[in-house]
């Protein structure tokens, strides 16, 4: 059942894992705004050069520019039947900008898919990450190294990034996700957009099975 979908959930909910798989099963492209932005910059497009100017200055890329990139992307042939949007909108102002762009194209959002993961599970998932200098990532509980604190392949020390400290994760969950992003969900509920709520706890396969049941192809 192709259509215009938005996948939604807190950091650490598993959107980056589940979204590409779900999009493939639904037969629509997975549009990650972060990936899209990096591709424009790497490809040295006009929009990418404009975005890079903000990024090099340490500023956020304006919503209006992200929406223009999105408009180009959903105008491509592979998105004719629909798309799964991941990473935008993150606040109500962005949602309103996205709504206006979709309305211009006669393509309103069809469905908001919510991966529901409670705060303490988010903290457990993110604060358990351990990274090596070579970029290899482990998890204290779900994917531990063979020797505690040491990379399996090169013996490099593993560290927890400052952004992954439990207090930082809780702050991001409460002051960014709950305060700024959850109102996006309320915005679409008030507009009558269909919401599909899926329990995002458990293994990757368990969550995928719930998504398949909630959104049959």
N, C-alpha and C positions, 0 to 999 in steps of 0.2 A: 504494500500500500504506500506508494511513493507520496511525498508531500514535503512541506517545509517544517523541519523539526529543529528544536533547540534542546541540547542536553545540558543539564543544570545540576549543580551539587557543590559541596564544600571542597576546599583543597584536600587532596588525599582520598577523594571519594572513588577514584578509579575511572574518571571520565576519559583520560588519555588511553586507557587500556580498552575500555568497552566501546567508545565511540567509533573507532575505525571498523571494528568487527560488526557493530550494529548497522552502520552505514552500508557496509558491503552486503549484508544480508537483505537490507531493504532496497538495495539497488540505487542508492543515491550517494553523491560524494560527501566525504567527511571534510568539512571546512573548518580548520583550526585557524583562528585569527592570528595566533602567534606564528604559526608556520607560514601563513599567507604573507604576513608582514616581512618575515625574514627572506622569503622567496623574492619579494619585490626589491628589497635592498640588495640581495645577492645578484639579481638579474639586472640591476642598475636601470630599472624602469623610471619613468617620470614620477610616478607615485612613490617609488622606492627612494628616489633622490630627495623628494620632499620630506618623506618620513625620516630619512637618515639625518637631515638637518636638525630635526627636533631631538633625535636620539643622541647625536654627537654633542648637543648642547646640554644633555642631561634632562631634557624635558619629556613629558609624556606625549605620545603621538595623539593629536587631536581626534576626538570622536568623528568629526566630519570627514577626516582623511581616511580613517578605518572604514567608515560606511561607504566611501567612494570605492575603496578597494573591494569591499564586499559586493557592491553593485556590479563591478566588472566581473567578479568571480562567478556570481550566480547567473550572469548573462552568458556564460560559456555553455556549449552544447551538452556537456555531461550533467549539468544541473537543471536541464529542461524539465525533468520529471520531479525535481525536488532536491533537497540537500539536508544535511545534519550539521548545524552550526554549533561550534564548541569554542568557548572563551570570550564570547561577546553576545549580549550585553552584560556588563558587570554592575550597572546601576540603572536607575530609572531614566535618567537623562539619556543614556546610551540606548535604552529600550525604545524611548520615544523617537530617537533619531533613526533607529532601525525600522520602526513601524512606518515612519514617513517614507523611507526608501522603498520598503516592500509594497506600500500602498500605491506608490507611483507606478510600480510594475504590475499592479493587480495581483500580487502574490502574498496574501497575509500569512502569518505563521499558523500552521495547522495544529501543532502539538508541542507541549513542553514536557520533556522526559526528565524526571527528577530522581537522581540517585541519592537516597536518604541514608546518611551515615551520621551517627551522633558524635558530639564533640569529643568524648574520651576516646572513641575509636579513631577519629581523625588524629588526635594527639599521639596515640599509640603507633599508628601507621607512619606518620611523618617523623616523629622524634626517634623512631627506631632505625632510621636510615643511617648507614655508614658508608662513607665514600673514600676511595683511594686516590692518590695523585694522578693515576692513570685513567681516572674517570669511572672505574668499575664500582658498581653500587651493590651494597648488601643490605640486609635488614636483620636486626638483632633477634627477631622472633621468626619471621617468615622465610628468610634466606640468609642464615648466618654463615660466616666464613668457617673454614675447617678449624683454624686456630683463632681464638678470640682476639680481635683487634688487629689482625694481619691479613692482607690480601692473599688469596689462594695462589695466584699465579706468580707474582713478583715479590711477595714478602713485604710490600709497602705498608706503612701504618695506616689504619683506618681512623677517620675522624667523623664527628658529627658537625655538620655545617652550622654556623651561628643561626641561620634562618630556621633551622630544624629543631632548635632547643624548645622544650615543652612550653615554657612561658611565652615564647615568641609565637608558637603555633596557636596557643589559646587566644592570644591577642588578635592574631589574624582572623581566627574563626569568629570571635565575638565582635570586633570593631570594624572588620571589613566584610566578611561573609554575612553575618546576621544583620549588621547595621545597614549595609549598602546593597548587597546582592539579593538577599531574601526578598526585599521589596519588589524586585523584578518579577519574582514568582507571583506575588500579590497583584502586581500590575496586570499580568496576563490573565490571572484568574478573574479579575474584575472586568477584563475585556471579553471574557467568555471563551478564551482559548482552552482547548482540551488539555488536561494535565494527566500524565501517567506517572504514578509514584511507585518506585521500585526500591525494595530493601537492598541497600548497597553493601551490607555486611556479609561476611563469609568469604569463600574462595572465589577466584575469578570465574570459574566455571559455574558456580552456584548463582552468581549475580547474572552471568550471561543467560543462564536458563530462565531466570525470572524475567529478564528483558524479552526473551523470545516468547514467553507466555503472554506477556503484557502487550507486545507488539508483533503479532503474527504477520509474517510476510505475505 
